[in-house]
Amino acid sequence: GFSLWPAGNLVVISDVPVKVNVDYSGSTGETTPYGYGSDGFLTSHRMNDVFPANHKTRVMLTDEAGNRYYSPQYQIGVSDQCKDVKLSFTSGQLKWEL
């Protein structure tokens, strides 16, 4: 297990409407149920306190056609708690920024 505190906020900006799911399976290689998800297809998402520090996390985006896109795993430090962790999805490319 891991702790969801301290944590950062997840901000997703996309050029197409997508749903967002956060995956906490980390480096274990196991497929775990996705933790937090968004309801609707939007080009901008914000989820507070869903990005745990010191834990490898990835995000799955699903577009309206049902295509799934997986971000690389990303990890923030304890000093990044409460900050916005940004994931941009543009022209099919996923990019992390802090």
N, C-alpha and C positions, 0 to 999 in steps of 0.2 A: 504494500500500500504506500501511499504518499499523501502529503498534505496539500490542500488547496489554499494554504496560507503559509507564507506570504504569497501574493499573486499580483500579476499585472492584468491590464484590461486588453481585450482583443478588439482590434478595429480592422474590418475588412472593407476594402474599396475595390470594386469590380467594374469592368466596362460592360458586363452583361449581368442580368439579374441571376443571383445564385442563392441557394440555401447554404448554411454553414453548419458543420458539425466539428466538434473538438475531440481529438483522439488522445487519450492519456496512456496508451499502451507502452510508450517510452521505448527503451532499448531492449526490452525483453523479447521482441519479435512476435509476441502473441497478438492475436486479434482480440481486442477487448471491445466491449460495447462503447459506442461513442458517448462521451460525457454530456456536454451541453450542446444544444442545437438551436437554430433559429426556426421560426415558423414559416415565414414567407420567403418568396424570391425577391430579393432586393439588390440594389447596386451598392448599398452602404449598410454595414452592420456594426453594431457596437455591443459588446458583452463585457460587463464589469467583473473583475476578480475571477476570471476563468482560466488565467494563464499562470500555472504554478511556477515558483522559482525553483531552480535546481532540478528540473524534471524535463526530459525530452518530450515535446508535445508537437503534434502535427494537426493540420486542419484538412478536412475534406469539404470541397465545394461541389455542389450539384447544380447543374443548370436546368432550365425548364424542359430541355429535351431528355433529361435523365443522365447526361454524361457526368462522370465523376472526375474530379481533379484533386490530387493529393499534394499538399505542400511538403517540402523537405521538413524533417524534424528541426525544431528550434528550441533553444533553452535560454532562459534569462537568469540573472543572478538575483540574490536577495536585495541588492541595492536598487534593482529595477522595479521593486514592488510598487504598485499603484500607478506605474507609468503605462502609457499606451503602447502596445506591441502591434505594429501595423503589418498587415499582409495585403499586398496589392496583387490583383489578378487582371492583367492587361494583355490582350492578344494571345491568350492561352498561357502566359508566363506568370508563375507565382514568385513573388519576391518579398522577403522579410525585411522590415526596418524597425529600429527601436529609437 
